[in-house]
Structures are given as structure tokens and as C-alpha cells.
Amino acid sequence: MKEQTLPLPRAGAASAKAGKNRRLLMMALPVIVALLLLLVPVPDGLPPYAWHYFALFVGVIVGLIFEPLPGAVIGMTGVVAIALGSQWLLFSPEQLAAPGFKLASQSFKWAVSGFSNSTVWLIFGAFMFAAGYDKTQFGRRLALILVKYLGRRSLTLGYAITFADLLLAPFTPSNTARSGGTIYPIIANLPPLYGSKPNDPSSRRIGSYLMWVAITAACITSSMFLSALAPNLLALALVKSTVGLNITWGGWFLAFLPVGVLLILTMPLLAYWLYPPEVKINDEVPLWASRELEKLGKLSRHEMLLLGFVCCALIMWIFAAQWIEPAMAALLIVVLMLWTGVLSWGDITGNKAAWNTFVWFATLVALADGLSTTGFIAWLGKEGGTLMSGISPGVATVSLLLAFYLLHYLFASATAHTTALLPAMLTIASTIPGMNMEVFVMLMVTSLGVMGIITPYGTGPSPIYYGSGYLPTKDYWRLGTIFGAIFLAALLLIAYPWMTMMF
């Protein structure tokens, strides 16, 4: 008999099998983490349904970190699972027993509540602004102008983006509007000029660096000015009602000034070192940009219309926020772009990145809101107060700031974070003998902007830059941890001593 030999498995097949196994493990990991937490005994003083909700919430966050499926799928899965099990996960026995309470309708209302959030719609509007910049080539024109004068070095482009945000920040009380409506649509046109494409290995040529600089700049300027972030204004009201302190625009600015100036001047360079672009110097690109600008010629009708619309949006965001919600202002501009032909309805429906981010962030908003609804955040604040009893004011200040900062991992917006945690932190601090409340308050409120850097969902602009395709999930979480630690260290080592001298 002739000896038969079995064919050896190909390396490609083995690699594919290993990749499939790894993906299955990543898909199982969020479920395993949630189940393990569900098996942990419920902490004293916390309703069982709140702990069970927290277990599923952590499972969703683990899924978002490892992303075995798109973030929108993970978010929708979490919302649907909790809504279906809402009798045991979302509502208290008292709510369930209340006359007229309809479990099915209330569960559904909670599941879709994130889709009515104004920040979610503002982010969606920002993507439509970017589409307008792209279709009319106005964004390309602005990008070419930037490249012509500053494009020889990647580092100078990083500083140009940072200073552009710094100039707009004092007058734009929404960092989502500022970043998504003005900064992002322009800089999204820069990477392709260097052959850097989204969701592609070439993204590291320069696109990844520029997008990371932009989101870090947005976070820094949001802390630097009282008027640069909507939750800052909310914090102002909460501080006054909780501890009776008034914060002025100038006092806020001076309190954060040393940290703000230092971070603004060093952040593009830090990003250049820690997340370096492959293209550092290119003498030919600025010359090429000059030739391309000549080819574009004069502003087209659609470009002029878009410029007018963007200026109107900025005016509404800066001066008319009391009369028109920033998200509604953005939607108004989108409608005007549709009526004037700047965008078509096909441009809206075909924008996959916009719809993906819209669903992803809306589900996260609902999930984060559930932590407050179930009473988990209130219990956390109460337990924190118990732990703080009997310690020195200095240790208490640092401990509470660390807790306030790191608990932002549980929130999909600075507004929700401020609403849920700031009053609790202020109440805890006010019970500690010898606590300098002015210093403590300023540390808390000026941290609201910079803490947004730690996650891809931590502040309004985060999903925009994360959804650009230039910042892979693992890079975003890694850089968020590094820069989040740098910003926290700056608050503790520079802002804290400075504020102690001021107040």
C-alpha cells in the first residue's frame, strides 16, 4: 500500500482560527465580567437591582474597551438587555408597585431616552457640518491654507489647531459645537493631503496625531474658561445652591491659568513625543498646497453659503444660547444646507460615521443615566462621606478629587457627571472640619473639562474624533489613560498649591 500523507495546515488557516478564537474570547469577556459582578454579594445599603444594573453597565464598558463588535452594537445590546430585564435591573419595587406604572412603556422610554439628548443631536449636526465642508471643498480650501503657511512641520499644525480652539473657547459655551461645528470639519481635510487615510495603516502618517491634538485641546480649553463648557455653568449654579459660594469668570480663569497655559504650550509637543506622526517635515507639501489653492480658484456659491451658515451657527452658539438650544441651532443650519443644495438628503442618509456615532453615544447616555436612576451614584456619594470621616482636609481634598475625576469613567457626558456627583462631593467636603471650601470647589469645577480626555465617550467632542477613523480603540484608551494622568497630576501638583495661595 502506498503511504498516504496528510496535508499540513496552512499558516493562513491557523492564523484565521486563532483570530476567530480571540474574537470569541473578546465577545465572551464582557458577559463573563458582568456575571462575576452579579455573583458578588450586594453591598450594604445598596438595593439589589442597582447593583445588578451596575454589573451590566461594567460589562458594557468592558465591551467598549475591547470592542469585539462595533461600539454601537455593544451599546444597543446593553440597553436592550437592561430594558428587557428592567423589572430586576432598572426600577425599584416601589416604582413597580405604583398605581398606573406600566413596566413595558417605561422600559422602552428609558431605552430610547438617549436619542432625545441634545448633545447627541449636536454631535450628529457636527458630522453634517463636516459633510458640508467636504462636499463644497470649503474644508479642503481652509486645510490647504493651513498647510501652505504651517504645513512644513506636523508640530506647527498641532499648535495651529490648539490655538484655534483656544481663540474660540471663551465665546462658545459648548465644546461639542466648537469642535464639531468648526474645528473638526476643517482638520478632517488635512490628513488626506499627506496621504493619511482613516481606518487605514496610513492614518498614523499624520491624521492620528492631529485628531488627538484636537481632542486634548478641546478638553484643556473647556477647563480654562467658565464659558467654554456648558456643564461649567451648571456647576456654577450647583456650587451656589449647595455651599453658597459665587464663582466669577475672572476667578475661574485665574484659578486654572498656570495649568492651562502650561498644558496649552506643551500638549502638542507631548502628543508629538508620545504619539508621533510618521510625517514630521515635508518641504514639498506647502508648495503643492499653493498650487492646489490656485486650482480651486474663487469661492463657489455653495462655499459662500456654507461660510455664512457656519458664521450664523457660531453667533447662535455664542450669543443666543439662552433662546435657542445649541443642538437646535445646528439642526437649523443642517435644514438650511439641505434647502440651498449645500447638502442633499442622500448625503445625510449615507453618512455611516454619523449614524454609527449617533446610536453609540445615545445608548451610552441612557446607560450612564441609569446609574443615577437606580440610586447607585447616590449610594456611592453616601459611602464616600463615611470613608472621609476623621481624615485631614488635605487628604480629603486629594481623595475626593481623585474619586470625582476617576468616576468619570462611568459617565457619557460632563453634564451628567456634574449633575450626579458634584452636589454629593460638595456635601461630603462641607462636613470635614478645616476644609478650605473655595480651594476644593475650584479644583472640582476646573477638572470638568480635562477629565473628558480619559474615554472615547467622556465629553461631547470625544465621539466625533473617535469616530473619525484616525484613532483606533486601543490607542484612544491608552492615550486617554496617559494624558488623563498628566492632567490629573497637573491639577494636584500645580493647580492645588496655586489655588491654596489664591484663596
Disulfide bonds with the S-S distance in Angstrom:
none
